[in-house]
Amino acid sequence: MFALERGATGFYDPRDGPLPRTDTHALRAAWHASARAAGGRAGEWTEQQYPRTYHTASVAGRGGLHLALCHAYLPLVAYVVGPCFRHVHEFRDSSAWSRPFTESGFTVLSPEQLNTPLGDVDTAVLTDAEWREIRFWEATMLGGVLFNSWD
């Protein structure tokens, strides 16, 4: 069972201190290595900005343009078909690009993992405020909770 960690939703209570931050230098290095490993080239990197919980990194390779979502608070990576406001079911397989990320300590999540219903995820760390946001934005799958642009 996948267990959410503090920082998963991007929301926090300032009294608990700041959220952990993913090492963007390591992320960017893994992204470049990932593009090379897949026979492609690194494209555009977009730094996370509120309210998004993730950075975006494109890879131009066989089969066109691919977009990586790199969680800003946890060492998690997902691939999607393209940018959108709410990431729900458009996650794609990333096996061609995952090794450099995993070798650098990041977890690349599969579409199956990202489409896991929240009822099958350990959500014990989530606060009441986070649950209010989840219900408001109607997030029902793991990927929608991790990679969001809620305000």
N, C-alpha and C positions, 0 to 999 in steps of 0.2 A: 504494500500500500504506500503510495506517495504521500509524504508528510510535508505540509507547507511549513515554511520557516518565517520568522519575523522579517518583514519587508516584502513579502510575497505580493501584497496588493498595492504597495507604495504608500499606504496610509499609516500614520503613527501618531501617538500622543507625545508631544514634545517633552512632557514630564518623564518619559521613558528614555529620553536621549535620542540622538539621531539614528537613522537606519544605517546598517552596514552599506558600504558602497563596493561595487564590483570594480576590480582593477582595470581601468579602461586601457592602460598601456598593454597589459597582457591580452585583453580582448582584441585590441587592434592587431597585435602581432599574430594571434591565432587566426584572425580573419584573413590576413594577408597569406599566411601559410595555407589556410584552407582553400583559398582561391587558387593558389599554385598547385596544390595537391589534386584539385579537380580539373586541372588543365584550363583554368579560366584566369580572369584578372579581377582584382579588387576594384570596385567602382566607388560609389559615394558612401561616406560615413556621415550619419546624422546623430549628433549628440542628444541624449535624453534631455527633454525639457518638460517642466510641469505642464499638463498633468500626466504625461506618458510615463510608464514604468520601464521603458526600454530605449536603447539606442538602436538605430537601424544601420545595416551594412549591406550593400549590394555586391553581388558577384556576377560578372558577365562570363558565361561559360557555355558549354554544350547545352543546347536546349533553351538558350535565351538567358534572360535576366532572372536572378534568384535573389531573394531578400531574406537576410538573417535578422532576427530580433534578438538582441542581447540584453538581458535583464540588467537594469541599473543597480539593483540592490542584492541580487543573488547570482551565483555563477551558473546561470541557465541560458541556453540558446535554443531558438526554434527557427524553423524556416517556414516562410509563407509564400503564397502565390504572388502577392503584391501588397502595397500599403493600403490600409483602410482604418477607419476610426475604431471599429470593434473587431478584434480577432476572435472568431468563433469557430468555424469549421474549415477554414482554408489552409490549414497547416499542411506542409508537404514533407516528404521523405528527405532526409539530409545525409544519407549514408555516404555519399561521395565526398562530403565536406567535413564530416564529424571528427575524424581522427586528430587533426591539429588542435581542435578545441578540447577534446578529452585529454590529450597529452598535456595540455596546459592547465588542467584542473577544472574545466567547465563541463557541465552536463548538457548534452544535446538531446533534447526531448523529441520523441517520435510523435507522429500524428496520433497514434493510438493512445499514448500517454496524455497528450494535450486534450484529447477528446474524452477523457475520463470524466464521468459525472462527479460532481462535488460530493455526492453521497458516498463515493468510493475512495475519497481522499481524506487523509488525517488533517482536519482543520482545527485542531485543538488550540493552536496559537492565535487564531483570529479573534479580534476584539468585537464587541457589540457594534462599534462604529464601522468596522470593516464589513460585518454582516449586513448592516443597513445599506451600505454602498452596493454590495453584491446583489441584494434583493432589488434595489432601485434600478440598477443597470441590467437586471435579469441575467446575470452570469450563472450558467448552470454547469459549465465544464471547466476543468483545470486551466486550460489555455486562456480562456476569457478572464480568469482571475489574475493570472500571472502577467499577461501582456495586455494592458488596458490603457485607456486614455480618459479615465473618469475624472470628473472635476467635482 
